[in-house]
């Protein structure tokens, strides 16, 4: 997917917060850390928990269902090297926050 979708402005995403947006019928979680803005599918690859509702500590989100942690910058977890978040590209154009969806992941397949 080459298209970027506007999901809000920088003011909508204070540092240290997580948010859920629907982009092109796909739920994504947006995370604003001191390292920048990051996006992933909202679904935890472990058991499907809602990542956008998890605690954000530094650059890690903690899934609220089973407490698995994921690095929002890379999508990786130290718990299982076979599982990772489907991440999406984020750009800031002036004050607008834009997301380009990746084509892989369970939400892309309609699950």
Contact map, one row per residue, 1 for C-alpha under 8 A:
111000000000000000000000000000000000000000000000000000000000000000000000000000000000000000000000000111100000000
111100000000000000000000000000000000000000000000000000000000000000000000000000000000000000000000000110000000000
111110000000000000000000000000000000000000000000000000000000000000000000000000000000000000000000000110000000000
011111000000000000000000000000000000000000000000000000000000000000000000000000000000000000000000011110000000000
001111100000000000000010000000000000000000000000000000000000000000000000000000000000000000000000011100000000000
000111110000000000000000000000000000000000000000000000000000000000000000000000000000000000000001111000000000000
000011111000000000001010000000000000000000000000000000000000000000000000000000000000000000000001111000000000000
000001111101000000000000000000000000000000000000000000000000000000000000000000000000000000000001110000000000000
000000111111100000000000000000000000000000000000000000000000000000000000000000000000000000000011100000000000000
000000011111110000000000000000000000000000000000000000000000000000000000000000000000000000010011100000000000000
000000001111110000000000000000000000000000000000000000000000000000000000000000000000000000000010000000000000000
000000011111110000000000000000000000000000000000000000000000000000000000000000000000000000000000000000000000000
000000001111111011100000000000110000000000000000000000000000000000000000000000000000000000000000000000000000000
000000000111111110000000000000010000000000000000000000000000000000000000000000000000000000000000000000000000000
000000000000111110000000000000011100000000000000000000000000000000000000000000000000000000000000000000000000000
000000000000011111000000000000111100000000000000000000011100000000000000000000000000000000000000000000000000000
000000000000111111100000000000111000000000000000000000010000000000000000000000000000000000000000000000000000000
000000000000100111110000000011110000000000000000000111110000000000000000000000000000000000000000000000000000000
000000000000100011111000000011100000000000000000000110000000000000000000000000000000000000000000000000000000000
000000000000000001111100001111000000000001000000000100000000000000000000000000000000000000000000000000000000000
000000100000000000111110001111000000000000000000000000000000000000000000000000000000000000000000000000000000000
000000000000000000011111111100000000000000000000000000000000000000000000000000000000000000000000000000000000000
000010100000000000001111111100000000000000000000000000000000000000000000000000000000000000000000000000000000000
000000000000000000000111110000000000000000000000000000000000000000000000000000000000000000000000000000000000000
000000000000000000000111111000000000000000000000000000000000000000000000000000000000000000000000000000000000000
000000000000000000000111111100000000000010000000000000000000000000000000000000000000000000000000000000000011000
000000000000000000011110111110000000000011100000000000000000000000000000000000000000000000000000000000000010000
000000000000000000011110011111000000001111100000000100000000000000000000000000000000000000000000000000000000000
000000000000000001111000001111100000001111000000001100000000000000000000000000000000000000000000000000000000000
000000000000000001111000000111110000111100000000000100000000000000000000000000000000000000000000000000000000000
000000000000100111100000000011111000111000000000000100010000000000000001000000000000000000000000000000000000000
000000000000111111000000000001111111110000000000000000000000000000000000000000000000000000000000000000000000000
000000000000001110000000000000111111100000000000000000000110000000000000000000000000000000000000000000000000000
000000000000001100000000000000011111000000000000000000000110000000000000000000000000000000000000000000000000000
000000000000000000000000000000011111100000000000000000000010000000000000000000000000000000000000000000000000000
000000000000000000000000000000011111110000000000000000000000000000000000000000000000000000000000000000000000000
000000000000000000000000000001111011111000000000000000000000000000000000000000000000000001000000000000000000000
000000000000000000000000000001110001111100000000000000000000000000000001100000000000001111000000000000000000000
000000000000000000000000000111100000111110000000000000000000000000000001000000000000001111000000001000000000000
000000000000000000000000000111000000011111000000000000000000000000000001001000000000111100000000000000000000000
000000000000000000000000011110000000001111110000000000000000000000000000000000000000111100000000000000001010000
000000000000000000010000001110000000000111110000111100000000000000000000000000000000000000000000000000000000000
000000000000000000000000001100000000000011111001111000000000000000000000000000000000000000000000000000000010000
000000000000000000000000000000000000000011111111111000000000001000000000000000000000100000000000000000000000000
000000000000000000000000000000000000000000111111100000000000000000000000000000000011100000000000000000000000000
000000000000000000000000000000000000000000011111100000000000000000010000000000000010000000000000000000000000000
000000000000000000000000000000000000000000011111100000000000000000000000000000000000000000000000000000000000000
000000000000000000000000000000000000000000111111110000000000000000000000000000000000000000000000000000000000000
000000000000000000000000000000000000000001111111111000000000001111000000000000000000000000000000000000000000000
000000000000000000000000000000000000000001110001111111000000001110000000000000000000000000000000000000000000000
000000000000000000000000000010000000000001110000111111000000111100000000000000000000000000000000000000000000000
000000000000000001110000000111100000000001000000011111000000000000000000000000000000000000000000000000000000000
000000000000000001100000000000000000000000000000011111100000001100000000000000000000000000000000000000000000000
000000000000000001000000000000000000000000000000011111110000111100000000000000000000000000000000000000000000000
000000000000000001000000000000000000000000000000000011111000111100000000000000000000000000000000000000000000000
000000000000000111000000000000100000000000000000000001111111110000000000000000000000000000000000000000000000000
000000000000000100000000000000000000000000000000000000111111110000000000000000000000000000000000000000000000000
000000000000000100000000000000001100000000000000000000011111000000000000000000000000000000000000000000000000000
000000000000000000000000000000001110000000000000000000011111100000000011100000000000000000000000000000000000000
000000000000000000000000000000000000000000000000000000011111110000001111000000000000000000000000000000000000000
000000000000000000000000000000000000000000000000001001111011111000001111000000000000000000000000000000000000000
000000000000000000000000000000000000000000000000001001111001111100111100000000000000000000000000000000000000000
000000000000000000000000000000000000000000010000111011100000111111111000000000000000000000000000000000000000000
000000000000000000000000000000000000000000000000111011100000011111100000000000000000000000000000000000000000000
000000000000000000000000000000000000000000000000110000000000001111100000000000000000000000000000000000000000000
000000000000000000000000000000000000000000000000100000000000001111110000000000000000000000000000000000000000000
000000000000000000000000000000000000000000000000000000000000011111111000000000000000000000000000000000000000000
000000000000000000000000000000000000000000000100000000000000011001111100000010100000000000000000000000000000000
000000000000000000000000000000000000000000000000000000000001111000111110000011100000000000000000000000000000000
000000000000000000000000000000000000000000000000000000000001110000011111001111000001100000000000000000000000000
000000000000000000000000000000000000000000000000000000000011100000001111111110000000000000000000000000000000000
000000000000000000000000000000100000011100000000000000000011100000000111111100000000001000000000000000000000000
000000000000000000000000000000000000010000000000000000000010000000000011111000000000000000000000000000000000000
000000000000000000000000000000000000000000000000000000000000000000000011111100000000101000000000000000000000000
000000000000000000000000000000000000000100000000000000000000000000000111111110000001111000000000000000000000000
000000000000000000000000000000000000000000000000000000000000000000000111011111001011100000000000000000000000000
000000000000000000000000000000000000000000000000000000000000000000011110001111111011000000000000000000000000000
000000000000000000000000000000000000000000000000000000000000000000001100000111111000000000000000000000000000000
000000000000000000000000000000000000000000000000000000000000000000011000000011111000000000000000000000000000000
000000000000000000000000000000000000000000000000000000000000000000000000000011111110000000000000000000000000000
000000000000000000000000000000000000000000000000000000000000000000000000000111111111000000000000000000000000000
000000000000000000000000000000000000000000000000000000000000000000000000000000011111000000000000000000000000000
000000000000000000000000000000000000000000001100000000000000000000000000000110011111100000000000000000000000000
000000000000000000000000000000000000000000001000000000000000000000000100001110001111110000000000000000000000000
000000000000000000000000000000000000000110011000000000000000000000000100011100000011111000000000000000001000000
000000000000000000000000000000000000000110000000000000000000000000000000001000000001111100000000000001011000000
000000000000000000000000000000000000011110000000000000000000000000000001011000000000111110000000000011000000000
000000000000000000000000000000000000011110000000000000000000000000000000000000000000011111000000001111000000000
000000000000000000000000000000000000011000000000000000000000000000000000000000000000001111100000001111000000000
000000000000000000000000000000000000111000000000000000000000000000000000000000000000000111110000111100000000000
000000000000000000000000000000000000000000000000000000000000000000000000000000000000000011111000111000000000000
000000000100000000000000000000000000000000000000000000000000000000000000000000000000000001111111110000000000000
000000000000000000000000000000000000000000000000000000000000000000000000000000000000000000111111110000000000000
000000000000000000000000000000000000000000000000000000000000000000000000000000000000000000011111000000000000000
000000001110000000000000000000000000000000000000000000000000000000000000000000000000000000011111100000000000000
000001111100000000000000000000000000000000000000000000000000000000000000000000000000000000011111110000000000000
000001111100000000000000000000000000000000000000000000000000000000000000000000000000000001111011111000000000000
000111110000000000000000000000000000000000000000000000000000000000000000000000000000000001111001111100000000000
000111100000000000000000000000000000001000000000000000000000000000000000000000000000000111100000111110000000000
111110000000000000000000000000000000000000000000000000000000000000000000000000000000000111000000011111000000000
111100000000000000000000000000000000000000000000000000000000000000000000000000000000001110000000001111100000000
100000000000000000000000000000000000000000000000000000000000000000000000000000000000011110000000000111111000000
100000000000000000000000000000000000000000000000000000000000000000000000000000000000000000000000000011111001000
000000000000000000000000000000000000000000000000000000000000000000000000000000000000010000000000000001111101100
000000000000000000000000000000000000000010000000000000000000000000000000000000000000110000000000000001111111100
000000000000000000000000000000000000000000000000000000000000000000000000000000000000000000000000000000011111111
000000000000000000000000011000000000000010100000000000000000000000000000000000000000000000000000000000001111111
000000000000000000000000010000000000000000000000000000000000000000000000000000000000000000000000000000111111111
000000000000000000000000000000000000000000000000000000000000000000000000000000000000000000000000000000011111111
000000000000000000000000000000000000000000000000000000000000000000000000000000000000000000000000000000000111111
000000000000000000000000000000000000000000000000000000000000000000000000000000000000000000000000000000000111111
